Amino acid sequence: MVPVPTLRASILDGDGRRRVTAGGLDRIAIDGSSYRHGGGAGIVSTPAISCGTFRMQLLSYLGKPLKSDEVIELLEMFEMQVVYEFDRLQENSPDAYYASAYDGGFQFGFDQHQVLNVIWSYVSPAEGHAAVDLDTLGTPAFDRFAFARDYAQQKGIRITQPPSGESWIRLEYDTAWVHYEFTERRLTRVTLSRPNP
């Protein structure tokens, strides 16, 4: 399981996981592994958000059908409306479906087969969305480009980044791609997607 970080400053031990302050510590144990950054990175592992028996980690929804019980439960929980986008101009464009959780800070994108292909999450309020709770992503979140790059290099994760600048970086795992966008050197959006075929 990929560790889930938070940018909050607190310490919580339990179930082999540790939440730590973003500053001060430069070596952080995460489920038996560790990550080191000279400047002290706020990489942590936290449990998923729980609502009764419901546990949400957005990454785990990728690849699920629109009409699956898990997706329907989430659509209902956040009162998400599914929007159908069809090929109105008859240009052989594939159909698509979208659903936004404005209060949750994320949006789903389904392909023409109604399979969840992409999840956009907003780290700060944007486009009518509240800020997403980073604990719900199901993947590391890095508040700096360098932290994401260094983490990927240390873990041997393939990356794609622009030829110059630090506006975005994509970590390419076998089962999912995680795209981090930065504005003025701060994380603003995390996009989770299924890898391109």
LINLINUR-V986572 format. One record per residue. N is the residue number from 1. RES is the residue in one letter. SS is DSSP state (2 for helix, 1 for strand, 0 for the rest). Layout:
BEGIN
((N:RES:SS) (N:RES:SS))
END
This chain:
BEGIN
((1:M:0) (2:V:0) (3:P:0) (4:V:0) (5:P:0) (6:T:0) (7:L:0) (8:R:0) (9:A:0) (10:S:0) (11:I:0) (12:L:1) (13:D:1) (14:G:1) (15:D:0) (16:G:0) (17:R:1) (18:R:1) (19:R:1) (20:V:0) (21:T:0) (22:A:0) (23:G:0) (24:G:0) (25:L:0) (26:D:0) (27:R:1) (28:I:1) (29:A:1) (30:I:1) (31:D:0) (32:G:0) (33:S:1) (34:S:1) (35:Y:1) (36:R:1) (37:H:0) (38:G:0) (39:G:0) (40:G:0) (41:A:0) (42:G:0) (43:I:0) (44:V:0) (45:S:0) (46:T:0) (47:P:0) (48:A:0) (49:I:1) (50:S:1) (51:C:1) (52:G:0) (53:T:0) (54:F:1) (55:R:1) (56:M:1) (57:Q:0) (58:L:2) (59:L:2) (60:S:2) (61:Y:2) (62:L:0) (63:G:0) (64:K:0) (65:P:1) (66:L:0) (67:K:0) (68:S:0) (69:D:2) (70:E:2) (71:V:2) (72:I:2) (73:E:2) (74:L:2) (75:L:2) (76:E:2) (77:M:2) (78:F:0) (79:E:0) (80:M:0) (81:Q:0) (82:V:1) (83:V:1) (84:Y:1) (85:E:1) (86:F:0) (87:D:0) (88:R:0) (89:L:0) (90:Q:0) (91:E:0) (92:N:0) (93:S:0) (94:P:0) (95:D:0) (96:A:1) (97:Y:1) (98:Y:1) (99:A:1) (100:S:1) (101:A:1) (102:Y:0) (103:D:0) (104:G:0) (105:G:0) (106:F:1) (107:Q:1) (108:F:1) (109:G:1) (110:F:1) (111:D:0) (112:Q:0) (113:H:0) (114:Q:0) (115:V:1) (116:L:1) (117:N:1) (118:V:1) (119:I:1) (120:W:1) (121:S:1) (122:Y:1) (123:V:0) (124:S:0) (125:P:0) (126:A:1) (127:E:0) (128:G:0) (129:H:1) (130:A:0) (131:A:0) (132:V:0) (133:D:0) (134:L:2) (135:D:2) (136:T:2) (137:L:0) (138:G:0) (139:T:0) (140:P:0) (141:A:0) (142:F:0) (143:D:0) (144:R:0) (145:F:2) (146:A:2) (147:F:2) (148:A:2) (149:R:2) (150:D:2) (151:Y:2) (152:A:2) (153:Q:2) (154:Q:2) (155:K:2) (156:G:0) (157:I:0) (158:R:1) (159:I:1) (160:T:1) (161:Q:1) (162:P:0) (163:P:0) (164:S:0) (165:G:0) (166:E:0) (167:S:0) (168:W:1) (169:I:1) (170:R:1) (171:L:1) (172:E:1) (173:Y:0) (174:D:0) (175:T:0) (176:A:0) (177:W:1) (178:V:1) (179:H:1) (180:Y:1) (181:E:1) (182:F:1) (183:T:1) (184:E:0) (185:R:0) (186:R:1) (187:L:1) (188:T:1) (189:R:1) (190:V:1) (191:T:1) (192:L:1) (193:S:1) (194:R:0) (195:P:0) (196:N:0) (197:P:0))
END
